[in-house]
Each structure stands twice: as structure tokens, then as C-alpha cells.
Amino acid sequence: MANAVTGVTTGFKKEMDIVGVGYRAELKGKMVSFALGYSHPVEFHIPEGIQVTVEKQTHLTVTGADRGKVGQVCANIRGLRPPDPYKQKGIRITGERLKKKAGKAGAATKTGA
């Protein structure tokens, strides 16, 4: 019940970052167009009751009155290009910490004989 009251009075907000060379987002009416390194732009439809603003082409803000819906939209956007543990590229929630993994060369030197 408290989430419903908070949603109506102040609303919920989540911020996302797009990390990667050439990765960007652009707002086109009720659609967000993403350039995520694929051969084509990825179009994402914004559901009713959710507002998305794009700042600096690499920073998104998702706002709305329903906490669950805001979180689900963020999860759907993140699913378009999940953060890569090797190159640290992709779409992530602002402040999200990723564990950097060593590649094949790093794994060979760790086990060294």
C-alpha cells in the first residue's frame, strides 16, 4: 500500500547508463531507438504509464507511478544488450557494479606452471 501512495505522490525513478563505443539511444515519440552494435537499430515501445527521457544519448531515466512496471521496463531495456563481464559494455542500471572477468589470456597466466 505504501508503494501505491508513494507512486502517486512522488513517483518512482530508475536511471540507466549505456556503455560502449557507438552505443546510444534516441527518443522518437512513444518509442526509444537504440543503436547497440547490431546491424539494425533496436526499437523499444514505451508502455502506458511510463515516461522515458534520454539525456546525453547514453543516459536514460525511466519514471512512473507503478514501481513494478518501472522495474520491469528497466529489465526489458537491459535485456536488449546485457552488461558483458569481459568488456564491460552494455546497458546497466546506474550504480550497478559488475565483476570484471579475465579472458582466455588472463586465465592462462593465472594457472601458470
Buried (B, 14 or more C-beta within 10 A) or exposed (E): EEEEEEBEEEBBEBBBBBBBEEBBBEEEEEEBBBBBEEEEEBEBEBBEEBEBEBEEEBBBBBBBBBBEBBBBBBEEBBEBBEBEEEEBBBBBBEEEEEEEEEEEEEEEEEEEE
